[in-house]
Amino acid sequence: MKKFSHVKNFTGYMAKVYNEVIKRSEKQDILDIPAGNGLLSQKLSEAGHDVTCADINSEKPDYVYADMESSLPFEDERFDTIMCLEGLEHVIEPNRLVAELCRICRPNGRVIVSLPNIHNLYSRFQFLFTGTFFQFEPYANQPVGPDEKIDRGHISSLSIVQLKYLFSCYDAKLTGINGDKFKRKILIPLLSPVLLLGYLWVQMPKFQHKWSGGKASKSPNWLFQHNLLFSRSLILVFEKKPDGSPATPHE
């Protein structure tokens, strides 16, 4: 049984996150959880940032042991930037992890997450015919005992709508949507009818009316943003509001 999973190479989503982090020129206190093989953390350290790596694996001796399904071993408002790449989908209670990430993030700091993109065209096509999302095939899940600390696999399929809401509950606002490359471009002509039907669906007056007003986003059309449609992994940037300034899920 494979206890932990992490990629061996510096991936496209890591490069996108690196570029996002260094948009802020000042030196940052950064947390990388789960740190995996530490390639991204190493590059950010070389760029002059203070990076803490946390994980339940023993990839490197300086890693802080941190179980993402429990309280994280860091004080409140500890970090300027928190990177949680390919982590949220591996935990049973993503809400608990989101709460912890926001707790240890400083006001005006950022939580940057990457996760499998269940919104892309291929995933929508797969769900239409199988009821399962791309990268969330049931056969990939591992049975885990009560006291075992191993990789469960992809068990929590999270939408951008869910994540916007969850982070807003802890005073963090979605400020950026990015993604890596879509590897199945050859299927785009086949999948185009799915895109067209979906777009026409949200243009129906009844559907548009439900999105109007003060309690909803201004338009559902952002659900067809190109990164949502074509990226294999979704990269989202959440910014922690200043003290006393709560976020709302519809900003």
TAURCOR-V144085 format. One record per backbone hydrogen bond with DSSP energy under -1.0 kcal/mol. CO is the residue of the C=O (numbers start at 1). NH is the residue of the N-H. E is the energy in kcal/mol with one decimal. If there is no record, write none. Layout:
[[CO/NH/E] [CO/NH/E]]
This chain:
[[3/151/-3.8] [11/15/-2.0] [12/16/-2.0] [13/17/-2.3] [14/18/-2.8] [15/19/-2.2] [16/20/-1.8] [17/21/-2.7] [18/22/-2.2] [21/24/-1.4] [28/50/-1.9] [29/80/-1.9] [29/81/-1.9] [30/52/-3.1] [31/83/-3.3] [32/54/-2.5] [35/38/-2.4] [38/42/-2.4] [39/43/-1.8] [40/44/-2.1] [41/45/-2.4] [42/46/-2.2] [44/49/-2.0] [45/48/-1.8] [50/30/-3.2] [52/32/-2.8] [53/64/-3.0] [54/35/-1.8] [55/66/-1.7] [60/63/-1.5] [64/55/-2.1] [67/70/-2.0] [72/74/-1.8] [79/106/-2.8] [80/110/-2.3] [81/31/-2.3] [82/112/-3.4] [83/33/-2.9] [84/114/-1.6] [87/90/-2.0] [88/91/-1.3] [89/155/-2.5] [89/156/-2.0] [93/97/-1.4] [94/98/-2.8] [95/99/-2.3] [96/100/-1.9] [97/101/-2.7] [98/102/-2.4] [99/103/-1.9] [100/104/-1.9] [103/77/-2.6] [104/79/-2.7] [106/109/-2.6] [109/240/-3.0] [110/82/-2.6] [111/238/-2.6] [112/84/-3.0] [113/236/-2.7] [114/86/-2.2] [115/234/-3.0] [116/118/-1.0] [120/124/-2.3] [121/125/-2.3] [122/126/-2.8] [123/127/-2.6] [124/128/-1.9] [125/129/-1.3] [126/130/-2.5] [127/131/-1.5] [133/136/-2.0] [137/140/-2.0] [138/141/-1.5] [145/148/-1.2] [152/142/-1.9] [153/155/-1.0] [159/163/-2.2] [160/164/-2.4] [161/165/-1.8] [162/166/-3.0] [163/167/-2.6] [164/168/-1.7] [165/169/-1.5] [167/170/-1.3] [167/172/-1.9] [168/171/-1.5] [171/241/-3.3] [173/239/-3.0] [176/237/-2.3] [178/235/-2.8] [184/187/-1.8] [185/188/-2.0] [187/191/-2.4] [188/192/-1.6] [191/195/-1.6] [192/196/-2.7] [193/197/-2.7] [194/198/-2.2] [195/199/-2.5] [196/200/-2.6] [197/201/-2.0] [198/202/-1.8] [201/204/-1.2] [204/208/-2.7] [205/209/-2.5] [206/210/-1.2] [209/212/-1.0] [213/216/-1.1] [220/223/-1.9] [221/224/-2.2] [222/225/-1.7] [225/229/-1.5] [226/230/-2.0] [227/231/-1.5] [229/121/-2.4] [232/117/-2.5] [233/180/-1.5] [234/115/-1.8] [235/178/-3.0] [236/113/-2.5] [237/175/-3.2] [237/176/-1.2] [238/111/-2.9] [239/173/-2.7] [240/108/-2.2] [242/245/-1.9] [248/251/-1.4]]
